[in-house]
Amino acid sequence: MPTINVSDALYARLATHAVSFATPESVIEMLLNEYEGLNVGKASVPGTDADSDKQRILKIHDELFQFLRERKVIFMPRQKAGERLSQGYWFIGNDNYLAISFYTGGDTSNKTPNITFHAYISDFYPNSMGKSNASIPLCCIQLSNTFESDGWETKQPLINEIREKLGGFECNRITDGIEGRWNRYYENRNYNATDYLKCLDDFLTNDKPVIDEIIRLAKNPKIGFLDNNRVDRKINAIEKLRNQR
């Protein structure tokens, strides 16, 4: 088997994309798949399985977006204009997951918000986390605060309090022996776990108020509430794209 030598800096970048016990090879494969899917002409062909799966993913994005708009919830959609946004990927992520942010604060090492409602829309990540039997989509609250990311130490007490108050979080990433990412899955509820709208409703009704109160009392400058004006600008831009579809 060929051996590839990479610098410590590049290896650290690869590690930011790893989950649980992912190997460097699996991370490289994931990044290649992502790159080729965007740039090497693997467009969805109408009537094919690839086209059907893409339509499924876009439907999830659109239904979640519409649900949040109807609930009049303040949330941050995908901010960066580009190919994915123009295609209808209203939230950050790719063909394997999407994440919805309701707060400020980001994990600069992982390049994700510190607190998100997360939906795994393929089995890629669940398989790597030992949840190969999970139904897809698989929804969860994800907390991400990687060791030595910006503000890591000041954020950790708030992250820990959320974990303690809500309970049920599973660690799925460890950096330098320190836990840095946790998921709390919407499983074993009185509804179908693949019903992502009910999972989101559960989050908004039962879990978000708890997180809101923790953040409100903590008054942490690194994690807070979103600015309404900025949110409105991003959402209005997406509404224009939706009306053009």
RASUL-V772888 format. One record per residue. RES is the residue in three letters. SS is DSSP state (helix for helix, strand for strand, loop for the rest). OMEGA is omega in degrees with one decimal (999 if undefined). Layout:
res->{RES	RES}
ss->{SS	SS}
omega->{OMEGA	OMEGA}
This chain:
res->{MET	PRO	THR	ILE	ASN	VAL	SER	ASP	ALA	LEU	TYR	ALA	ARG	LEU	ALA	THR	HIS	ALA	VAL	SER	PHE	ALA	THR	PRO	GLU	SER	VAL	ILE	GLU	MET	LEU	LEU	ASN	GLU	TYR	GLU	GLY	LEU	ASN	VAL	GLY	LYS	ALA	SER	VAL	PRO	GLY	THR	ASP	ALA	ASP	SER	ASP	LYS	GLN	ARG	ILE	LEU	LYS	ILE	HIS	ASP	GLU	LEU	PHE	GLN	PHE	LEU	ARG	GLU	ARG	LYS	VAL	ILE	PHE	MET	PRO	ARG	GLN	LYS	ALA	GLY	GLU	ARG	LEU	SER	GLN	GLY	TYR	TRP	PHE	ILE	GLY	ASN	ASP	ASN	TYR	LEU	ALA	ILE	SER	PHE	TYR	THR	GLY	GLY	ASP	THR	SER	ASN	LYS	THR	PRO	ASN	ILE	THR	PHE	HIS	ALA	TYR	ILE	SER	ASP	PHE	TYR	PRO	ASN	SER	MET	GLY	LYS	SER	ASN	ALA	SER	ILE	PRO	LEU	CYS	CYS	ILE	GLN	LEU	SER	ASN	THR	PHE	GLU	SER	ASP	GLY	TRP	GLU	THR	LYS	GLN	PRO	LEU	ILE	ASN	GLU	ILE	ARG	GLU	LYS	LEU	GLY	GLY	PHE	GLU	CYS	ASN	ARG	ILE	THR	ASP	GLY	ILE	GLU	GLY	ARG	TRP	ASN	ARG	TYR	TYR	GLU	ASN	ARG	ASN	TYR	ASN	ALA	THR	ASP	TYR	LEU	LYS	CYS	LEU	ASP	ASP	PHE	LEU	THR	ASN	ASP	LYS	PRO	VAL	ILE	ASP	GLU	ILE	ILE	ARG	LEU	ALA	LYS	ASN	PRO	LYS	ILE	GLY	PHE	LEU	ASP	ASN	ASN	ARG	VAL	ASP	ARG	LYS	ILE	ASN	ALA	ILE	GLU	LYS	LEU	ARG	ASN	GLN	ARG}
ss->{loop	loop	loop	loop	loop	loop	loop	helix	helix	helix	helix	helix	helix	helix	helix	loop	loop	loop	loop	loop	loop	loop	loop	helix	helix	helix	helix	helix	helix	helix	helix	helix	helix	helix	helix	helix	helix	helix	helix	loop	loop	loop	loop	loop	loop	loop	loop	loop	helix	helix	helix	helix	helix	helix	helix	helix	helix	helix	helix	helix	helix	helix	helix	helix	helix	helix	helix	helix	helix	helix	loop	loop	loop	loop	loop	strand	loop	loop	loop	loop	loop	loop	helix	helix	helix	helix	helix	loop	loop	loop	loop	strand	strand	loop	loop	loop	strand	strand	strand	strand	strand	loop	strand	loop	loop	strand	strand	loop	loop	loop	loop	strand	strand	loop	strand	strand	strand	strand	strand	strand	loop	loop	loop	helix	helix	helix	helix	helix	loop	loop	loop	loop	loop	loop	loop	loop	loop	strand	strand	strand	strand	strand	strand	strand	loop	loop	loop	loop	loop	loop	loop	helix	helix	helix	helix	helix	helix	helix	helix	helix	helix	helix	helix	helix	helix	helix	loop	loop	loop	strand	strand	strand	strand	strand	strand	loop	loop	strand	strand	strand	strand	strand	strand	strand	strand	loop	loop	loop	loop	loop	loop	loop	loop	loop	loop	helix	helix	helix	helix	helix	helix	helix	helix	helix	helix	helix	helix	helix	helix	helix	helix	helix	helix	helix	helix	helix	helix	helix	loop	loop	loop	loop	loop	loop	strand	loop	loop	helix	helix	helix	helix	helix	helix	helix	helix	helix	helix	helix	helix	helix	helix	helix	helix	helix	loop}
omega->{-180.0	177.3	178.6	176.3	178.3	179.3	177.2	-179.2	179.8	178.3	178.6	177.6	176.4	-177.4	-179.9	-179.6	-177.3	173.7	177.4	-175.3	178.2	179.0	174.4	180.0	-178.0	177.6	178.0	178.9	179.6	-178.9	176.8	178.3	179.6	-178.5	-177.3	179.7	-178.6	-165.2	-175.0	171.1	178.3	178.9	179.1	177.8	-178.6	177.7	179.9	177.4	179.7	178.7	179.4	-179.7	178.2	178.2	176.5	-179.0	179.8	177.4	178.0	178.6	-174.1	-179.4	177.4	178.7	-179.1	179.5	-179.5	177.8	-180.0	178.4	-179.8	179.9	175.7	-178.7	179.5	176.4	174.9	-175.4	-173.6	176.6	-179.8	-175.1	-177.2	-179.9	-179.5	178.9	-179.3	174.2	-170.8	-178.0	178.2	-179.1	-179.9	-178.8	-179.3	-178.6	167.6	-178.9	-179.8	-178.9	177.6	-174.8	170.8	178.1	-179.0	173.0	-174.3	177.2	-177.9	-179.3	176.5	173.2	178.3	-175.8	179.2	160.7	-168.4	175.7	172.9	-173.9	167.6	-178.7	-176.1	-178.4	176.8	178.6	-178.0	-180.0	178.5	-180.0	-176.7	-180.0	-177.8	175.4	-178.9	1.9	177.0	-174.7	179.9	162.9	176.0	172.9	-177.7	179.7	-173.2	177.5	177.7	169.7	-174.7	178.6	-173.6	-174.6	-178.4	180.0	-170.0	177.7	179.0	178.3	-179.7	179.9	176.3	179.5	-177.5	-176.6	-177.4	179.9	173.1	-179.3	176.7	177.6	176.6	173.3	178.0	179.2	-178.9	177.3	-177.6	178.3	-177.1	179.2	-175.3	176.2	172.1	-169.6	173.8	179.7	176.9	176.5	179.4	175.3	-179.8	-175.6	179.4	178.6	-172.8	177.5	176.6	175.7	179.3	177.5	176.6	178.7	-176.2	-175.3	-170.6	-172.0	-178.5	178.0	178.0	179.1	179.2	-177.4	178.0	179.9	-179.0	-177.8	-177.0	-178.8	-179.8	-177.8	-176.7	178.7	-178.0	-176.9	-175.7	175.5	-174.9	-177.1	179.7	178.0	-178.3	179.7	-179.2	-177.9	178.2	177.7	179.2	178.3	177.9	178.6	179.9	-179.8	179.8	-174.6	999}
